[in-house]
């Protein structure tokens, strides 16, 4: 798992990752008590040759 975004397709993940990285600090809020760096943790890059596939749960489709 490259990042914990909610998305149903590769294109959703790519779009949401970009939105996360480019959003102003007040777009997604802050985590109370976070002791890391002052700026939001950036989503890691997706390798260009990687195409994410939807995962199906057993018994569901």
Protein Blocks (a to p, Z undefined) as FASTA:
>chain_A
ZZdcddfbfklmmmmmmmmmmpcfklnopaehiabdfbdcddddddfkbccdddddehiZ
Z
